[in-house]
Amino acid sequence: MEPHKVVSQQEWMEAQKAHLAKEKEYTRHRDRLSAERQALPWTRVEKDYVFDAPQCKKTLEELFDGRSQLVVIHFMLGPDWEAGCVGCSFGADHIDGANQHLKHHDVTLVAVSRAPLPKIEAYKKRMGWKFDWVSSFGSDFNYDFGVSFNKEDIKNGKAIYNYKPLDFEMDELPGMTVFYKDEDGNIFRTFSQYARGDEERLGAYVFLDRTPKGRDEKSAMDWVKRHDEYPDEDKNIAAMLTSSCCG
């Protein structure tokens, strides 16, 4: 990290105030963007989808769990993968805290992957997550919602990701899709977001973006690991800090 400019308290305060004006404009812009997002047109979901869930199979309608809004996290865990995507796992670490509030605000959140349910359940247990996670194995769900691809479609330019043809070979990619169910049981796709679009839900980045070193990465998420794979010395330091602070 290069030496940083150090100024008087007064100069520091003036710089902070000037930056605050830009932060407030960004906040107002974000609010306007959110309003525009909520006003986007919907499209009706006509196809029937069935998912493997613990103890039973569930339809898309049943995933709503009695609520009118459903957020689906497209989690990258393919049928033949040994573990979930590192980036998706990083994102999933942010779900449970928010989810205990979402379910009380007419929103159900569910993760969906193409891996068979036993593989999902094993990885979920390893990571210690509590959110609902179902399997779309054997269905068209992931393909229809633009997060799973086959080589032939990629080669022929038919694979669409983030609203444009996919120009690299990848069978699974991340995303988030939001659905609404009306009183008659009709289901609508209201919004889908891919790539860096749903980055705002990553609370760790919010903290890092406010530190002097920022994300400190040469390429996106090059430092991120599954939370049980960080070096032992990091865990030992955390244990020492806990011991010294709590007696």
DOKEBA-726595 format. One record per residue: residue number from 1; x, y, z of N, C-alpha, C, O in turn. Coordinates in steps of 0.2 Angstrom, whole numbers. Each point is the difference from the previous one (the first is absolute). Layout:
BEGIN
NUM, X, Y, Z, X, Y, Z, X, Y, Z, X, Y, Z
...
This chain:
BEGIN
1, 4, -6, 0, -4, 6, 0, 4, 6, 0, 5, 1, 4
2, -6, 4, -9, 4, 6, 0, -1, 5, 5, -6, 0, 3
3, 11, 4, -1, -1, 5, 5, -6, 4, -1, -1, 2, -6
4, -3, 0, 11, -6, 4, -2, 1, 7, 3, 4, 1, 4
5, -8, 3, -7, 0, 7, 2, -3, 1, 7, -5, -2, 1
6, 9, 6, 3, -2, 1, 7, -1, 8, 1, 5, 3, -2
7, -11, -1, 4, -1, 7, 0, -3, 2, 8, 0, -5, 4
8, -1, 11, -4, -3, 2, 7, -7, -2, 1, -3, -2, -5
9, 1, 2, 11, -7, -2, 2, -5, 4, -4, -5, -2, -3
10, 6, 9, 2, -4, 4, -4, 0, -2, -7, -6, 0, -3
11, 11, -1, -1, 1, -2, -7, -4, -7, 0, -4, -1, -5
12, 5, -4, 10, -3, -6, 0, -8, 1, 0, -3, -4, -4
13, 1, 8, 8, -7, 1, 1, -3, 3, -7, -6, -2, -2
14, 9, 7, -1, -2, 2, -6, 0, -5, -6, -5, 0, -4
15, 10, -4, 4, 0, -6, -5, -6, -4, 1, -3, -3, -5
16, 2, 1, 11, -6, -5, 2, -6, 3, -2, -5, -3, -3
17, 4, 10, 4, -7, 3, -1, -1, 0, -8, -6, -1, -2
18, 11, 2, -2, 0, 1, -7, -2, -7, -2, -4, -1, -5
19, 7, -5, 7, -1, -6, -2, -8, -2, 2, -3, -4, -3
20, 1, 6, 9, -6, -2, 3, -6, 3, -5, -5, -4, -1
21, 6, 9, -2, -4, 3, -5, -1, -5, -6, -6, -1, -3
22, 11, -2, 1, 0, -5, -6, -3, -7, 3, -4, -3, -4
23, 5, 2, 10, -3, -6, 3, -8, 0, 0, -3, -4, -1
24, 1, 10, 3, -7, 2, 1, -3, -1, -7, -6, -2, -1
25, 9, 5, -4, -3, 0, -7, 0, -8, -3, -5, -2, -3
26, 10, -2, 5, 0, -7, -2, -6, -3, 4, -3, -4, -3
27, 2, 6, 9, -6, -3, 4, -6, 1, -4, -5, -4, 0
28, 4, 11, -2, -6, 2, -3, -1, -4, -7, -5, -2, -2
29, 11, 1, -1, 0, -3, -7, -2, -7, 1, -4, -3, -4
30, 6, -1, 10, -1, -6, 1, -8, -1, 2, -3, -5, -3
31, 0, 10, 6, -7, -1, 2, -4, 1, -7, -5, -3, -1
32, 7, 7, -3, -3, 1, -7, 0, -6, -4, -5, -2, -3
33, 11, -1, 3, 1, -7, -3, -4, -5, 2, -3, -4, -3
34, 2, 4, 10, -4, -5, 3, -8, 0, -2, -3, -4, -1
35, 1, 11, 1, -7, 1, -2, -1, -2, -7, -5, -3, -2
36, 10, 4, -2, -1, -2, -7, 0, -7, -1, -3, -3, -4
37, 7, -1, 8, 0, -7, 0, -6, -3, 2, -3, -5, -3
38, 0, 8, 8, -7, -2, 2, -5, 1, -4, -6, -3, 0
39, 7, 8, -5, -5, 2, -5, 1, -4, -7, -4, 1, -4
40, 9, -5, 4, 1, -4, -6, -6, -5, -2, -4, -2, 5
41, 3, 1, -11, -6, -5, -2, 2, -7, 2, 6, -2, 1
42, -11, -2, 0, 0, -7, 2, -1, -4, -6, -3, 2, -5
43, 5, -9, 6, -2, -5, -5, -3, -6, 4, 3, -2, 5
44, -8, -1, -8, -3, -5, 4, 4, -7, -2, 2, -1, -5
45, -2, -3, 11, 4, -6, -1, -5, -5, -2, -5, -2, 4
46, 5, -1, -9, -5, -5, -3, 2, -7, 1, -4, -4, 1
47, 11, 2, 0, 2, -6, 0, 0, -3, 8, 0, 4, 4
48, -2, -10, -3, 0, -3, 6, 7, -3, 2, 3, -3, -4
49, -1, 5, 10, 7, -2, 2, -1, -4, 7, -4, 2, 4
50, 8, -7, -4, 0, -4, 7, 7, -1, 2, 4, -1, -4
51, -3, 2, 11, 6, 0, 3, 1, -5, 5, -6, -2, 3
52, 11, -1, -2, 2, -5, 6, 1, 4, 6, 5, 4, 0
53, -9, -4, 5, 1, 3, 6, 1, -6, 6, -3, -5, -1
54, 5, 7, 7, 0, -5, 5, -6, -3, 2, -5, 4, 0
55, 4, -10, 0, -6, -4, 1, -5, 0, -5, -5, -4, 0
56, 5, 8, -5, -5, 0, -5, 2, 4, -7, 6, 3, 0
57, -10, -3, -5, 1, 4, -6, -5, 6, 1, -5, -1, 3
58, 8, 6, -6, -4, 7, 0, -1, 3, -6, 5, 0, -4
59, -10, 3, 2, -1, 4, -6, 2, 7, 1, 2, 2, 6
60, -1, 2, -11, 2, 6, 1, -5, 4, 4, 3, 4, 5
61, -9, -5, -5, -5, 3, 4, 1, -1, 7, 0, 4, 5
62, 2, -11, -3, 1, -2, 7, 6, 3, 3, 1, 1, 6
63, 4, 1, -11, 6, 3, 3, -2, 7, 3, 4, 2, 5
64, -9, 1, -7, -2, 7, 3, -2, -1, 8, 1, 5, 4
65, -3, -11, -2, -1, -1, 7, -5, 4, 3, 1, 3, 6
66, -6, -1, -10, -6, 4, 3, 1, 7, -1, -4, 4, 2
67, 10, -2, -5, 1, 8, -1, -1, 1, -7, -1, -4, -4
68, 1, 11, 3, -2, 2, -7, 7, 1, -4, -1, 1, -6
69, 7, 0, 9, 6, 1, -3, 5, -5, 1, 1, -2, 5
70, 3, 0, -10, 5, -5, 0, 6, 2, -3, 0, 3, -6
71, 5, -3, 10, 7, 1, -3, 4, -6, -1, 1, -4, 5
72, 1, 2, -11, 4, -6, -1, 7, 2, -1, 2, 4, -5
73, 3, -7, 9, 7, 1, -1, 2, -6, -4, 0, -5, 2
74, 3, 7, -8, 2, -5, -5, 7, -2, 2, 5, 3, -1
75, -4, -8, 5, 6, -2, 3, 4, -5, -4, -3, -5, -2
76, 9, 6, 0, 4, -4, -4, 3, -6, 3, 5, 0, 4
77, -9, -5, -5, 2, -7, 3, -3, -5, -5, -6, -2, 0
78, 10, 0, -5, -2, -5, -5, 0, -7, 2, 2, -2, 5
79, -6, -2, -9, -1, -7, 2, 7, -4, 2, 0, -4, 4
80, 5, 6, -8, 6, -4, 1, 6, 4, 4, 5, -2, 0
81, -7, 7, 3, 4, 4, 4, 1, -3, 7, -4, -3, 3
82, 10, 4, -1, 2, -2, 7, -2, 5, 6, -1, -2, 5
83, 1, 8, -7, -2, 5, 5, -3, 6, -4, 1, 1, -6
84, -4, 3, 10, -3, 6, -3, 5, 5, -2, 5, 1, 2
85, -7, 4, -7, 4, 5, -2, 2, 4, 6, -3, 2, 4
86, 10, 0, -5, 3, 4, 6, -4, 7, 0, -2, 2, 6
87, 1, 1, -11, -4, 7, 0, -7, -1, 2, -2, 4, 4
88, -1, -9, -6, -7, -1, 2, 0, -2, 8, -5, 2, 3
89, 10, -5, -1, 0, -2, 7, 1, 7, 4, -2, 0, 6
90, 7, 4, -8, 1, 7, 3, -7, 3, 0, -1, 3, 5
91, -3, -3, -10, -6, 4, 0, -5, -4, 5, -4, 4, 3
92, 4, -10, -3, -5, -4, 4, 2, 2, 8, -5, -1, 4
93, 11, 2, -3, 2, 2, 7, -4, 6, 3, -1, 1, 6
94, -2, 3, -11, -3, 6, 2, -8, -1, 0, -4, 5, 2
95, 2, -11, -3, -8, -1, -1, -3, -1, 7, -5, 4, 1
96, 7, -8, 3, -4, -2, 6, -2, 6, 5, -5, 1, 2
97, 10, 4, -2, -1, 6, 5, -6, 4, -3, -5, 2, 4
98, 5, -1, -11, -6, 4, -3, -6, -4, 0, -6, 3, 1
99, 6, -10, -2, -5, -4, -1, -5, 0, 5, -6, -1, -1
100, 8, 1, 8, -4, 0, 5, -5, 6, 1, -5, 0, 3
101, 7, 6, -7, -4, 6, -1, -5, -1, -6, -5, 2, 0
102, 8, -4, -6, -4, -1, -6, -6, -4, 1, -5, 2, -3
103, 5, -7, 6, -6, -5, 1, -5, 4, 4, -6, -2, 0
104, 7, 7, 3, -5, 4, 4, -2, 6, -4, -4, 4, 2
105, 6, -3, -8, -2, 5, -4, -2, -2, -7, 1, 3, -5
106, -5, -9, 5, -3, -3, -6, 5, -2, -5, -2, 0, -6
107, 8, -2, 8, 5, -2, -5, 3, -7, 2, 2, -1, 6
108, -2, -4, -11, 3, -6, 2, 6, -1, -5, 0, 2, -6
109, 5, -4, 9, 7, -1, -3, 2, -7, -1, 0, -3, 5
110, 1, 1, -11, 2, -7, -1, 6, 0, -4, 0, 3, -5
111, 5, -7, 6, 6, -2, -5, -2, -6, -4, -3, -4, 2
112, 5, 4, -8, -1, -5, -5, 6, -2, -4, 4, 5, -2
113, -3, -11, 2, 6, -3, -4, -2, -6, -4, -5, -3, 2
114, 9, 1, -7, -1, -6, -4, 2, -6, 4, -1, -5, -2
115, 6, 6, 7, 2, -6, 3, -5, -4, 3, -5, 3, 2
116, 5, -10, -1, -5, -4, 3, 0, 2, 7, 5, 2, 3
117, -11, -3, 0, -1, 3, 7, 5, -3, 5, 2, 4, 4
118, 0, -10, -4, 4, -3, 5, 7, 4, 0, 3, 1, 5
119, -1, 1, -11, 6, 4, 0, -1, 7, 3, 5, 3, 3
120, -10, 0, -5, -2, 6, 3, 0, 0, 8, 3, 4, 3
121, -7, -9, -1, -1, 0, 7, 7, -1, 4, 1, 2, 5
122, 4, -6, -8, 6, -1, 3, 4, 6, 0, 4, 1, 5
123, -4, 3, -10, 4, 6, -1, -3, 5, 5, 4, 4, 3
124, -11, -3, -3, -3, 4, 5, 2, -1, 7, 1, 4, 4
125, -1, -11, -2, 2, -2, 7, 7, 2, 1, 2, 3, 5
126, 3, -4, -10, 7, 2, 1, 0, 7, 1, 4, 2, 5
127, -7, 2, -8, 0, 8, 0, -4, 3, 6, 2, 5, 2
128, -6, -9, 1, -4, 2, 6, -6, 5, -2, -2, 4, 5
129, 0, -4, -11, -5, 4, -2, -7, -2, 2, -1, -6, 1
130, -4, 10, 0, -7, -2, 2, -5, 2, -6, -6, -3, 1
131, 7, 7, -5, -5, 2, -6, -2, -6, -4, 4, -5, 0
132, -10, 5, -2, -2, -5, -5, 3, -1, -6, 2, 5, -3
133, 0, -11, 1, 4, -1, -6, -3, -6, -3, 0, -6, 3
134, -2, 6, -10, -3, -5, -3, 3, -2, -7, 4, 4, -2
135, -5, -10, 0, 3, -2, -6, -4, 0, -6, -6, -2, 0
136, 8, 5, -6, -3, 0, -6, 2, -5, -5, -1, 0, -6
137, 4, -5, 9, 3, -6, -4, -5, -3, -5, -5, -2, 3
138, 6, 1, -9, -4, -3, -5, -5, 5, -3, -4, -2, -4
139, 3, 8, 6, -4, 5, -2, 3, 5, -5, 6, 0, 0
140, -10, 4, -3, 3, 5, -4, 1, 7, 3, 2, 5, -3
141, -4, -5, 10, 0, 6, 3, 6, 5, 0, 0, 5, -2
142, 6, -8, 3, 6, 4, -1, 2, 2, -7, 2, 6, -1
143, -4, -10, -3, 1, 2, -7, -5, 5, -3, 2, 5, -3
144, -8, -5, 6, -5, 5, -2, 1, 6, 3, -2, 6, -3
145, 5, -6, 9, 2, 7, 3, 7, 2, -1, 2, 4, 4
146, 1, -7, -9, 7, 3, -2, 6, -1, 5, 4, 5, 0
147, -4, -10, 3, 6, -1, 5, 3, -7, -1, 6, -1, 3
148, -8, -3, -8, 3, -7, -2, 0, 0, -7, -5, 2, -4
149, 10, -5, 1, 1, 0, -7, 3, -6, -3, 4, -4, 4
150, -5, 2, -10, 3, -6, -3, 5, 3, -5, -1, 5, -3
151, 6, -10, 1, 5, 3, -4, -2, 1, -7, 2, 5, -3
152, -7, -8, 0, -3, 1, -6, -3, 7, -1, 1, 3, -5
153, -5, -1, 10, -3, 6, 0, 5, 6, 1, -1, 5, -4
154, 6, -6, 8, 5, 5, 0, 4, 1, -7, 1, 5, -2
155, 0, -11, -1, 3, 0, -7, -4, 4, -5, 3, 3, -4
156, -9, -5, 4, -5, 3, -5, -3, 7, 2, -4, 3, -3
157, 7, 0, 9, -2, 7, 2, -7, 0, 3, -3, 5, 0
158, 0, -11, 2, -7, 0, 3, 0, 0, 7, -5, 1, 3
159, 11, -1, 0, 0, 0, 7, 1, 8, 2, 4, 3, -2
160, -9, -1, 6, -1, 7, 2, 1, 1, 7, -3, -3, 4
161, 8, 7, -2, 1, 2, 7, 1, 7, 1, 3, 3, -4
162, -6, 0, 9, 0, 7, 1, -3, 4, -6, 3, 5, -1
163, -8, -8, -2, -3, 3, -6, 4, 1, -6, -2, 4, -4
164, 7, -8, 3, 4, 0, -6, 3, -7, -1, 1, -4, 5
165, 1, 2, -11, 3, -7, -1, 6, -1, 4, 4, 4, 1
166, -4, -10, 2, 6, -2, 4, 6, -1, -5, -1, -4, -5
167, 7, 7, 6, 5, 0, -4, 6, -4, 3, 6, 0, -3
168, -7, -4, 8, 5, -5, 3, -4, -6, 2, -6, 0, 1
169, 10, -5, 0, -3, -7, 1, -1, -1, 8, 6, 0, 3
170, -12, 0, -1, -1, -1, 7, -7, -3, 1, -5, 2, -3
171, 5, -8, 7, -7, -3, 0, -4, 2, 6, -6, -1, -1
172, 9, 5, 5, -4, 3, 6, 2, 7, 1, 6, 1, 0
173, -11, 4, 1, 2, 6, 2, -5, 3, 6, -5, -3, 0
174, 7, 8, 3, -4, 3, 6, -6, 4, -3, 0, 3, -5
175, -5, -2, 10, -5, 5, -2, -5, 0, 6, 0, -3, 5
176, -5, 7, -6, -6, 1, 5, -6, 2, -4, 0, 4, -5
177, -5, -8, 6, -7, 2, -3, -5, 1, 5, 0, -4, 5
178, -4, 8, -6, -6, 2, 4, -7, -1, -3, -1, 1, -6
179, -3, -4, 10, -7, -2, -3, -5, 3, 5, 1, 1, 6
180, -7, 0, -9, -6, 2, 4, -6, -5, -2, -1, -2, -5
181, -3, 1, 10, -5, -4, 0, -7, 4, 2, 0, 2, 5
182, -5, -2, -10, -6, 4, 2, -5, -5, 4, 2, -5, 1
183, -7, 8, 0, -5, -3, 4, -3, -6, -3, -3, -5, 3
184, 3, 5, -10, -3, -6, -4, 5, -5, -1, -1, -5, -3
185, 7, 6, 6, 6, -5, -1, 4, 1, -7, 4, -5, -1
186, -5, 10, -2, 4, 1, -6, 7, 3, 2, 1, 4, 5
187, 4, -7, -8, 7, 2, 2, 3, 4, -6, -1, -2, -6
188, 5, 7, 8, 3, 4, -5, 7, 1, 2, 2, 0, 6
189, 2, 0, -11, 7, 2, 1, 1, 7, -1, -2, 3, -5
190, 4, 1, 11, 0, 7, 0, 7, 3, -2, 1, 5, -2
191, 4, -9, 4, 7, 3, 0, 5, -6, 0, 0, -5, 3
192, 6, 6, -7, 5, -5, 0, 7, 4, 0, 0, 5, -4
193, 5, -7, 8, 6, 4, 0, 6, -5, 0, -1, -6, 3
194, 6, 8, -7, 6, -5, -1, 6, 3, 1, 1, 7, 1
195, 5, -11, -1, 6, 3, 0, 1, 4, 7, -2, -2, 5
196, 5, 8, -6, 1, 5, 6, -6, 4, 2, 0, 4, 4
197, -6, -6, -8, -6, 4, 2, -3, -1, 7, -2, 5, 3
198, 3, -11, 0, -2, 0, 7, 5, 0, 5, 0, -2, 6
199, 6, 6, -8, 5, 1, 5, -1, 4, 6, 3, -1, 5
200, -9, 5, -6, -1, 4, 6, -2, -4, 6, 0, 3, 6
201, -2, -9, -7, -2, -4, 6, 5, -3, 4, 0, -4, 5
202, 7, 5, -8, 6, -3, 4, 2, 5, 5, 4, 5, -2
203, -6, -6, 8, 2, 5, 5, 7, 1, 2, 2, 5, 2
204, 2, -11, -3, 7, 1, 1, 3, 5, -5, 5, 3, 2
205, -7, -3, -8, 2, 5, -5, -1, 7, 3, 3, 5, -1
206, -9, -4, 4, -2, 7, 2, 5, 2, 5, 2, 6, 0
207, 0, -10, 5, 5, 2, 5, 7, 1, -4, 3, 5, 2
208, -1, -9, -6, 6, 0, -3, 1, 7, -5, 5, 3, 0
209, -11, -2, -3, 1, 6, -4, 0, 7, 4, 1, 5, -3
210, -1, -6, 9, 1, 6, 5, 6, 0, 3, 2, 5, 5
211, 3, -10, -6, 6, 0, 3, 5, 3, -5, -1, 0, -6
212, 7, 2, 9, 5, 3, -5, 3, -5, -5, 1, 2, -6
213, -1, -8, 7, 3, -5, -5, -6, -2, -4, 1, -4, -6
214, -7, 5, 7, -6, -2, -4, 0, -8, 0, 2, -3, 4
215, -4, 1, -10, 0, -8, -1, 7, -3, -1, 0, -6, 1
216, 5, 10, -3, 6, -2, 0, 1, -7, -4, 3, -5, 2
217, -5, 5, -8, 0, -6, -4, 2, 2, -7, -2, 5, -3
218, 6, -10, 0, 2, 2, -7, -5, -2, -5, -1, 3, -6
219, -3, -8, 7, -6, -2, -4, -6, -1, 5, 1, -2, 6
220, -7, 2, -8, -6, 0, 4, 0, -7, 4, 1, -5, -2
221, -1, 7, 9, -1, -6, 5, 6, -4, 0, -1, -6, 2
222, 7, 8, -4, 6, -5, 0, 2, -2, 7, 4, -5, 0
223, -6, 9, 5, 2, -2, 7, -5, -4, 3, 1, -3, 6
224, -7, 3, -8, -6, -4, 3, 1, -7, 0, 2, -3, -5
225, -3, 0, 11, 0, -7, 1, -7, -2, 3, -3, 4, 3
226, 1, -11, -3, -5, -2, 4, 2, 1, 7, 6, -1, 2
227, -11, 3, 2, 2, 2, 7, 3, -5, 4, 3, 2, 5
228, -3, -9, -7, 4, -5, 4, 6, -1, -3, 3, -5, 2
229, -1, 9, -7, 7, -2, -3, 5, 6, 0, 5, -1, -3
230, -6, 6, 8, 5, 5, 1, 5, -3, 4, -1, -5, 3
231, 8, 7, -4, 5, -3, 3, -1, 0, 8, -3, 4, 3
232, 6, -9, 0, 0, -2, 7, 2, 6, 4, -3, 1, 6
233, 8, 3, -8, 3, 5, 4, -5, 6, 1, -1, 3, 5
234, -4, -2, -10, -5, 5, 0, -5, -3, 6, -2, 5, 4
235, 1, -11, -4, -5, -3, 5, 3, 1, 7, -3, 1, 5
236, 10, -2, -4, 4, 0, 6, 0, 7, 2, -1, 2, 6
237, 2, 3, -10, 0, 7, 2, -7, 2, 3, -1, 4, 5
238, -5, -6, -9, -6, 1, 2, -2, -3, 7, -3, 4, 5
239, 6, -10, -3, -1, -3, 6, 4, 4, 5, -3, 1, 6
240, 9, 1, -7, 4, 4, 5, -4, 7, 1, 0, 2, 6
241, -3, 1, -11, -3, 6, 2, -6, -1, 4, -2, 4, 5
242, -2, -9, -6, -6, -2, 4, 2, -1, 7, -3, 2, 5
243, 9, -6, -4, 2, -2, 6, 2, 7, 4, -1, 0, 6
244, 5, 4, -9, 2, 6, 3, -5, 5, 2, 0, 3, 5
245, -6, -3, -9, -5, 5, 1, -5, -3, 5, -3, 4, 4
246, 2, -10, -4, -5, -3, 5, 3, -4, 6, -4, -3, 4
247, 10, 4, -3, 3, -3, 6, 1, -7, -1, 2, -4, 5
